[in-house]
Amino acid sequence: MPTAKFVEKYDLYGAEDHRDAERALETINREGIEIVRVVWPDQHGLLRGKALTVPAFKAALASGNDITMAPFFFDTANAIVMNPFTPDGGFTIEGLGGSPNVKMVPDPSTFTLLPWAEKTALVFCDLYMSNGTPFPLAPRTILRNTLAAMADNGCELIAGLEMEWYLTKIVDDGLGTSSLGAPGSPADPPTVAPVSRGYNYLLVDHLDEVDGILRPIRNALSSMGLPVRSFDDEWAPSQMETTFDILPGLAAADSAALFRTTAKQIAKRNGHLASFMCTPAIEGFYANGWHLHTSIADLDTGENLMVPTGDAPLSDLGLHYIGGTLEHGAAASVFTTPTINGYRRRRPYSLAPDRLAWGQDNRAAMMRVISAPGDTASHVENRVGDSAANPYLYIAAQAVAGLDGILNRTDPGAPSEDPYSADVPQLPATLAEAIAELNQNAFYRKTFGDGFIDYMVTMKRSETTRYDAWVAENPDESTYVNGVTDWEHREYFEIF
């Protein structure tokens, strides 16, 4: 008998996966697809992978596709944080020494055509070790495990996305004249100009100014089936906001990752740069946030379990969900706000939360309740997120904390009418503080695993160490733009 191939050997596809794989192959034949980008989200939420020919993609559906785990050694500037050639590779997880290959196994349900790339499709992958076990550092695996725990308790996370970002025009790409970078030292980003001027919230004239570049992005998202609800002119010049209708947790994370890569690639092809960095070092720019809307549905019926009755702001389950999210909110900061730059949002009276408070339809609170008695759309909005957050880890951190609150009936305390003066614990004010919170947090060590938490702490400390060294050499804050260092702009502006 022939030896079973990887996917069959480890029983990685169910019946629906096989049907999705057949549909993907039919689409390839019908559309004349030549290249399939097989991608996976790394620890920073960036999509990495390979462009496979059609025969190679067909083989990957049966055998997976080998790829080096090397990107998991890199921080946001591609500094090599772990030494892959020590016996354990610098990890506390067995089997990762020597930078071994991992298997990319396509999730065929995510197969989609890329409207901006000729005869090209994309599919998200899950990563596996050579023995068929899930790769323990993969953010998509972390989210899958979290959602499985919810399912074991008869419920499902439903998420809506509201993401702010900047659209700028490239004036000088700098290729040939600027630094190309090195490991641990990012390349100089392109010189850009804003695409509009003035602080005007929801100004339709601003939307019209940039319609020519937004249109291909909108059309691509619609063609790929992403449930886009709106493109808005946000508060600052060149600042956009894009919102999506609700999706189940994993689909929401995939959609967020696909949206960001779509916006960035189409903008770049048209001489623009889309950035999801929180606060670029560009005069007049303001902070971007990512507001994550969530509810909990009954796994069998789809009923929204947060809908309130009487005068209550939410159901008891919904209030306990808030309680868990607040209880674990400080330690979750590494996942909701993973960049040094993102903590510039956490200022009083800035419409971004600075402490662990909740309120009814209050945009100053971390957890904003949007509800009405009997309203099946009742839900909560977490306003803490950095627009550069890893979608998989942001959603996973929210889901696991909310589930803990539900299971332990955690009391969220009283709602606040003035969250910025509420007598409740503060959120971490810097990434360094957030790392310290996560490092000593027993809850996330239990739910995400010691190995993963140790890894994330080590990875993010590399980032803060490099930043601190730069600030020590460049202490003159008068040289910063919007209070943002050149280090932050080079580190995050183009990559995110």
N, C-alpha and C positions, 0 to 999 in steps of 0.2 A: 504493500500500500504506500502511496506517496505520503511524505511527511506533511502534516498540516502546516499551513502558513500562519504567520504571527497572529492575525486577527482571529482566525478560526481556532488556533491552538489555545488562545487565552479567552475565547468566547467574548470578544469585545463588541460585537455587533448583535443587536436583536433583530427581530423580523422587520421592524420599521426602518432600522438603519440600512438593511439590505435593500429595501424598496427605495429608500432615498438615494442609495448608491446607483441603482439602476436608472432612476430618473435623472441623476447627474450625467450619467453616460449618454442617455438619450439626448439631453440638452447639448452636450458636447458635439455629438454627431449632427444634430439639427442646425446648430449655430456655427459650425465650423471652428470651434474653439481650438486654439493651438497651444496655449499656455495656461496652466492652472497655478496660481499662487497659493501654496499651502502655508498657512501662517499660524502662529501661536503668540499669545500675549506674554511678554517677559515680566520680570519683577517690577518694572516701572510702568507697565501697561502699554509699552510700545510693541507693535506687531513685528515679529521676525519670522523668517522662514525661507522658502526656496520657490523658484519658478520652475515647475516641472512640465516637461512635455506630456502630451496626452498618454503615450505608452507608460511613462514613469508614474503618472497619476493613477492609471489603472492598476499598476503593480502596487502602489501605495494603499489602495483600497483593500488589498489582500494581505500585504506584508508590512504595511507601514513604510516609512522612509527614514533612514538613519540620518541623524544630524548631531553635530557636536553640542554638548551642553555648555560650551565655552561662554556664551553670553551671560550665563548665570554667575560668572565671576566678576562682572563689570558693574560699576556704579553708574550714575547718570552721565558721567564724563568719560565712560569706558576706561576708567582706572581699574587695573586688575587687583581686586580687593582680596581674593583668596589665592593661595599658591596651589595650583592644580597638581603639582608634582611632589607634594608631600603625601605620606601614606593615606591620609583621609581627605586630601584636597582642601583642607581648611574648614571642613564641615563637621558637624556633629552627627551627620547621617551616614550610615554605613553604605559603602559601594560607590562613593562619588570621587574617590581619589583617581588622579591621572586623567581627568577630563574625559570620561567615557562618553560614547555615543548614547543618545536616547532615540526612541522611535517616535516619529510624528505619525499619528493615526488620524486620518481625516474624519471629521464629524460630518457625514454627507448631508445632514439636514440643513447645514449652513451654506451649501454650495450656491453661489450667486455669480451672475455675469457682472463684469465691471464695465459700465457704459463708456468710461473715458479711456479705456485701454483696449485697443483693437484685438479682437479674437482672444480675449483674456477673461478668465474666471478666477474666483477666490473661494477658498474653503478654510474654515477654522479647524485646527487640529488639537487633539489632546496628546500629551506626552507620556510615554511609558518607559520604564526601565527594560533592560533586555530580558528580564524574567517575567514580564507581563504585568508587573505592579505599576500603578500610577506614579509618575515622577513626583516626588514629594514637595518640590519647590515651585511647581507650576501653579500660577494663580487661578487658572481655569479649573484645576483639580480642587483647589481650596474652596472655590465657590460651589462646585458640584457637591462636595462633601457636606457643605453647610446646608444646601437646599435639600439634600437627601435626609439630613437630620430633621428638617422641617416636615418633610413628607412622612417620616416615621411617626410624627406627631399629628398627622392628619391635616396639615395646612401647607399653603404655598405662598411665597412672596410674590407680590405684584408690584412693579416699579414703573414710574414715569420719569423721564429725563428732562432736565432744564439746564442747559449748559451755556455759559457765556464764553466768548472768545474774541480775538482781535483779527480783523482783516486789514492787511497793509499792502502797499505796492512796493515791489523791489526796485530800488533806484540804482544800486550797484551790488552785484552778487559777490564781488570781492575775489572771485577766482583769479589767481595769478598775481594778486596784489596783497592779499591778506593771509594771515596764518591759516594753515590747513589743519592745525591741531595735532595732538599726540595723546596717547593714553593718559588720562587724568588732566588733560588740558584741552578743552573744547576748541574747535575751530572758531574763528571770528564769524559771527552771523552776518548775513547780508545787511547792507544799509537799506532801510525802508522809509517810506513816507506814509502818513495817514491817508485814508481814502475819503475822509470827511472832516469837518472842523466844528468845534463848538459842542458844549454839553447840552444835549436835547434828547429827552427820554421819549421813545416811541414816535419820533418825528418821521413822518412818511416821506418827506423830501430826502432824508438821508438814505432811506431804503431805496428810493429810486436812483440815487447817485450810484449805488453799487449793484443795481439789479443785473447789470451785464455780467458780473462775476458770480453773483449769487445764483443766477438762473441755472447754469450748468450743474452747480452743486445740488440745488433743489431737484432738478430733473433726474440726476443720477440717484439720489436717495429714493425718490419715488419709483424709479425703474427697478431698483433693487428690493422694493417692498418694505422699506423702513417706514414706520407710521409717523411721519413728520406732521406736526400740528401747526408750527409757526416759525417764521424768521422775523425777529424783532430788532429794531434799532434800540440798543441799550443806552446807558447813561453817558458814557464817555465817547469822544470822537473815535470812530472806527471800531467801536465795540458792538458786537452782535450777540444775540441770544437765540438759541434754537431749542425748541421743545418737541417732545415726542409723546405720542399716546402710550397708554399702559401696555406692558409686556410682562411675561413671566421672567423671573430673576436672571436666568442664564441668557435668554434672548435679549434682555435689556442690556446686559454687559457686552454681549457681542455687538449689539447695535451701537452702543456708545463708542466702542473701539473702531467699528467700521465707519461711523460718522466722522470721527476725527481724522482717520486716514483718507477718507474721501475728500473732506474739506481741504486738507493740506495738499494732497496730490493734484486735485483740480486747480486749486489756487496757484500752485507752483507752475503748472503747465501754462498758465495764463499770465505769468509775470507778477504774481502776487504771493504773499506769504500769510498763511493762516496760523495763528499761534494760540494755544490753550494755556500758555504760561499765565500765572495769576496776575502779576503786575510787571509788565515790561519796563525797562529803563528808557522810556520814551516820554519826553516832556508832555504833560497833560493827560497821560493815560491813567486809568483807575484800575482797581482790582477786579478780576474775574472770579466768579464763584460757580459752583456746581450744586444746584439744589436737587436733592434726590427725594422724589415723592414715592411713598410706599404704603401698601395696605396688605392685609393678610386675608387670604381666601380659603374657604373650605376646599380641601383637595378633591373631594368627590362631587360636590354640588357647584363649586365655583362661587358660592355666596360670600360676599364681603363680610368678614367677621368683626370689622371695626365700626359698623353702623351703630350710632347711638340711639337711645330711646329717651323719652322725657326731656329733662333739662341737662342730661349728661353731655359733656363734650365729645365723648367716644364711648363705645362699649367698654366693659371691664377689661376684656382682652386687649383692646386698643390702648387703654391706659397703662396696663402692665407692660405692653410692648414699649411704650414711651419710657416707662420706669427702667427697663433693662437697657435701653439705648443711652439714657442719661447716666446710669450707674457705671457703664463701661465706656463712656464717651471720651474720657481723658486718655485712656490707653489706646483707644481706637484712632487717635489723632494721626499716628504714623500712616494709617491706611486712608483716612479721609483727607488728610493734608500732608502729603509726603514730601513736599519741597520746602526748602528754607524760605523761599519767596512767598509761599502760600500763607505764612503766618502774619504777613503784613495786612491781611484782611481783618485780623482779630483785634479790632479797635472799638471802643464804646461808641455808640450812636453812629454806626457806619452801615447799618443794615446787614451786618455779618455778626454772628454770635461771638461773645468772648467768655461765656460761662454756660454751665449746664442747667439751662432753664427751658421751660416749655410754656406755651400760651395759645389761646384761642385766636386764630387768624392774626398773629402778631409776628411781623417780619423781623423783629429784634431777637426773637427766641431761637435757640438752636432747633427745637422741635416745635414746628408750627402746625397746629391742628386746623384742618380745613374740613368742616363737617356741618351737618344739620340733621335733626331727628328724622330717621327714615331715609336719608339720602344715601343711595347705594354707592355714590362716588366718594363717600367720607374716607379721609386718609390723613396721613401726616407727612410733613415736608421737613427733611433734615437739611438745614441751611449752612452746615459747617464746612462743606466740601470745597476743596481746591479744584479748579477746573482742570488741572493736570493730574488729578488722582487716577490711580489704576482702577478701572471700572469693576474689575473682578474682586479686588480686595476691599474697595469701598462698599460694594453691595454685600459682600460676605460678612464684613465686620458689622454692618447694620443688621443683617439678618440674624446672625448668631447672638448678638446682644439682645435684639428684640425677642427672640425665642426664649432666651434665658429669663427675661422679664416675665414672659407669659407663663413659663413652667413654674417659676418661683413666686408668681403673683406680686411682683415688685411694685411698690407704691411710688409713683413719680413725684409725690408731694403736690403742693398747691400750684395751680397755674399762676403765671406772673403777668401783670399788666405793664410793668416796666422792667423787662429782663435785665437791662444794663445796671440796675441798682438792686437786683434780687440778691438775697443773702444765701447764695448757693456756691458750690465750688467753681473756681475759674477753670477754663480750658487751658491747656499748655500754651504758653505765649511764644515759644520757639520750637523748632524741630528738635533741638537738643533736649529740651524738657520732655517732649513727646516720646522720644526714644527711651529716656530714663523711665517714664511711666510704663511703657510697653515692656521693657526689660524685666521689671519686677512684678508684672501682672500675671497672677496665677490663672485667671480666667482664660485669656487668649493662649497661654501656654498649654492649657488643657484642651482647648477646642481646636486650635490650629497646629498644635504640636510644638514641643521644645525645639526640635530641629529647625522648623520654619521660623520661629520667633528669634532664635539665636542668629539665624541667617540674616533676617531683616534688620536686626539691631546692628550687626557687623556691617552690613551694606550701607545703612544710612549714616552710621558713624564715620564711614569713609568720607561721605559728602560733607558732614559738618566739620570734620577735621581740616579738609582742604579749604573750606570757607573761612574758618577761624584763622588759618595761616594767612590767607589773602588779606583779611581785615587787619590783622596785626601789621602787615606791610603797607597797608593803604588806609590809615585811620582817619583821613580828612573827609568828613561827611559832606563837606561842601562840594566835593567832586561827584557825589552820587546824584542820580536823576530820579526825581519823585521819591527820594530817600532810598532808592534801589541801587545796589552796587553793580559795577560792571561785571563782577564775578557772576552774579545771578543772571544777568542778561545773556552772557556767553554760555552759561550752564544750561539754561532752560528755554530761551526764546525760540530757537529754531527746532530743537529736538522735540519739544512739546507743542 
